[in-house]
Amino acid sequence: MFNGTRFTATGTALVTPFGHDGALDERALHGLIQRQIEAGIDFLVPCGTTGESPTLTREEHLHVVEIAVRLAKGKVPVLAGAGGYNTMEVIARARELEKIGVDGILSVTPYYNKPTQEGLYQHFRALAEAVPLPIILYSVQGRTGVNIEPATVKRLAEIENIVGVKEASGNISQMAAILNSVPEDFVVLSGDDAITLPLMALGGRGVISVVSNEIPAEMAHLTRLALRGDFEGAREIHRRYHPLMEINFVESNPIPVKAALAEMGLLEPVWRLPLVPPKAENRARIRAVLESLGLVRSEAATQGREKSHAAVAH
């Protein structure tokens, strides 16, 4: 019996850290994953598109997931990314991830080739029949050019091991229509941090989050409060961290979140082409939001402390 209950509350769409030589930074990756687990995150999502998966080699993709599975084993579930526009390649990658021991597969809609709704249904049906793992659909029309319509989600929800959808259409009415048409145990998750709370008010079960890379404990607390019906408490957290949710998309994800994590000292500020570092003015805006939330020391305070230390030294 498949169900999506292991993938509720907050799952972190993990970034993939690289060193200055462009190679995978395993030490930073270990640190990021351990930080998530220690903060009490509900599940991990390595090698999604926030993890720059289109730029990872097959070996790198599998290695990142292997590390996540090894560190998370027995602590939190791992929902690994496997998506693309070639159905047979997606199936092959998902089978490799199954052998590694992941708990489920997150699969984004095919991009560029823009399949019809019937094509989407047959694509995900083929994946589900080939891989006996729980599968979460990922609908993000703004990135892929194709939307999984509510009627198609309803059809796919009838397949036993398709257990949920990460809904990132930005269309609250569509989300409500999906929730009205799928079984109670089908998990509808937000793909946008800022829409998590309104979706959960409609019956959504959580979020696959970008901002939880920076604030895992706080985002996990927000979704758990909402699941308990404490929307007043959840709103307090949402209002505090909404500026961070917004600034994470001042440029294409994951440019800003990796810049923020670099400011926090958690990884090197390295992206793989075609992604590039944020503009200087946006980097300053990211830094300002982090300072306002106490996630980094203000530059003025840091400079003051350095001057004080220098005076003592002399």
N, C-alpha and C positions, 0 to 999 in steps of 0.2 A: 504494500500500500504506500503510495507516494503522497506526500503533502508538503506544503511550503512553510510550515510553522517554524522550521529552523531558521528561516530567512525573514524574520520580522524585526521590528524596531529599527536599529541602525546598522547598516553594513557600509564599510568604508571602501570606496572605489580607489584603491591604493595607487599612488603615483609610483613610477619606476625611477629610482635614482641612478644617475650616471656620474662617473668621474670626469675629470677634466680631459682625460684621453678619449672620452666618448663611450668607454666600456661600462658595463653594468657595475654599479658600486654595491657589492654584496654586503659590505660592512654597514653601509647606510641603510640598506634594505632590511637587514636584521634588526637594526635599531628602530626603524619605523614600525615594523611588525610587532616587536616586543612592546613598544610604547602603546600601540593600539590594544593589545591584549591586556596589558596592565591597567589601562584606562577603563576596561570593562566593555569594549565594543561587542556588539552582538554577533556579527559575522564579518568576514573579510572577503573582498572582491579584487583579487589580483588580475592583472592583464586584461582589464577592460580598456575602453578607449581613453579614460583618464590616465591609465598606465602606459599610454603611447604604444599600445599593442601593434598598430599597423607598422611601426618602425622596428619592432623586435624580430630577430631571427627565430626560426622554429626552436632552436636550441635554447636561446635566451628565454623565450616564452615558457617553455617547459621548466627551465631551471628556476625562474622566478616563482612559478607555482609550486615546484618541489620544496623550495625554501619556506613558502607560506604554509604548506601542509605540514611540514616537519615541525615548525615552531608553534603552529596552532593546534596540533593534534590533541584531542581530548579537552581542549579549552574552548575554542570557538569553531563553527563551521567555516568551510572555504567554498565560496561560489566563484568558480574560475571563468574567465571570459573565453568564449570561442564563437566568433561570428565572422561574417564576410559575405561576399557576393558569389562564391562558388560553393554550392551545397555540398559537394563531395569532399572538398577540402575542409569545410567546417566539421563534417562528420569525422574525418580522419583526425583532426586536432582534438575534438571532443573525446574520441576513443583513447587518445594518448593521455589526456587529462584524467580520464577514468582510471587508467592503470596507475597513475600517480597516487590516486586515493582522494580526489576532491569529493566534496559532498553534493555538489550540484554544478550546473552550467548556466551562465548568463550569456545569451546569444542575441546580438544586435541584428536588426533587420538588414538584409542585403542592401548595399549602397551602390550608387551609380546606375546599375542596370534596372532599377525601379520596377520590380515585379508587380503584377496585379495582385488584388486581394486573394485570388485563387492561387497565384504563384507563391505568395507568402504562406498560405495555409499548407501547400504541398511541401514547401521548403522546411518549415518547422515540424511538420508531420514526419518527414523523412528523417530528420535529426532525432526526434523522439523515438522512432521505431528502431533506430540504429544504436542508440546509447541509452542504457537502462539507468539513467540518473534523473533526479528532479531537474527540470529545465525552467528557467525564468526568461520570458521573452523580454526584449528591450526595444521599445518603440521611441524613436527620437527623430522625427521628420525633419527638423531643422538641420540635422547633420547628414542624414542618409537620403533625403528626398522622397521617402516613402513612409506612410502612416499605417499602423495596424488599426483598422477601424473596429469599433465595438462589436459588430456582428462577427468579424473574423476572430477577435479575441474570444468571443463566446464559443465559436466552433472549436478553437484550439483548446479551450478549457475542458472540453469533453475528452481530450486525450489524457490518459491516466497520469503520465509523468510530466505533463506541462502544468506546472503548479502555480504560476504567477506571472506577473508582468511588471517590468520597470517602465512606468509611464512618464515620458518626458516630452509630451506634445505641448505642454503649457496650456492646454485647453481643459479647463475645469469641467465644463459641460460634458466633454467627451469622457473624462474620468468618471463622472457621475453615471453616465450611460453604461460604462463598463461595469462599475460596481453593481448597477441594477440588473445586469444580465448574466453575471457569472455566479457559480456556486459560492456559498458562504466560506468554504475553506480555500478558495482561490485567492492568492495573496496579490493585492495591488499595492505596489510600492511607488513612491515618488522618485522621479529622476532629477528633480530640481529641489535643492535645499529650501528655497524660499517658499515653495508651494507645499512642503511637507505637512504643515499644520492644517491648512484648509482641506487637503486630500484626506487626512486622517479624521477630520471632522465628518467627512462623508462616508467613512468606513474603511479607508486605506489602512495598511498595517505597518507603515514605516517608510524608510527611505534608503536608497543606495546613494551615499552621500559623498560629495567632494569636500565640503567644509569640515567633515569629521577627520580628514587628514590633519587639520590644524587643531580641532577641538573635539576629540573623540568622546571624552567623558561627558561633555556638555550636550552634545548632539544625542548621545545614547540616553541621557537623562530626559531630554525633551520628548523623545518618541515614547519612552516608557511612561511618562506622565500622561501623554495623550492616549495611549492604549488603556490606561486606567481611568480615563475620563476626566483627568485633572487638567482641563484646558486653560484654566487661569494660570497654573504653574508653568505649563508649557509655553504660554504666551510670553511670560516674563523672560524666559530663555531666548525665545525667538526674537523678541524686540531688542534684546541686548546684542545678539550676534547677527542680526539682519544685515548690518553694514558689511560684515565679513562675507556673508553669503553673496552679497551683491558685488563686492570688489573682486571676488574670485572669477567673475565673468567680465571684467573690464576689458580683457582681451580673450582670445580663444582659449578655452580650457584645454590642457592644464598649465598654460603659461603662468597665470597669476598665482595659482596655488603652489606651484613649485618655487616661484619667486618668494612667496610668503614663508614656505618651509625653509628656504635658504636663509632668510632674515632671522628665522628662529634657530638657526644653527643645526638643522636636522639633515641637510643634504647640500650638495654643491649645486649652484645655479647653472645647470646644464640641461639643454633640451636637444632632441635630435631633429634635424631638418626634416620637413619644412618648418617646424616650429623654431622660433627664435626668442631671445630674451625680450621682456616687455620694454616699452618705451620708457625713457628716464622719468617722465612725468607720471606715468602709471606706476612705476616702481615706487616713487615717492608717495603716491596715494595709498598703495598697499601698505607701505611702512607706517603711514599715519594711522591707518585703521588698526594695525597690530599694536601700535603704541597706545591707542585709546582704550584698547581692551586689556592692556597689561600683558600681552603675549610676547612683547620684546621691550627692553628698556628704551626710553626716549633717548634720541641722539644727544640732546642737550644735557641730560643727566649723565650719560656715559662720558661725554667730553669733560663735564665738571669733575667727575670722579678721576679721570685720567690726569687732569691738571692738579688735583689735590695730591695724587700719588707722586706726581713729578716734583711738587713742592717739597714733600716729605723726603724724597730721595736726595734733594739738594740741601 
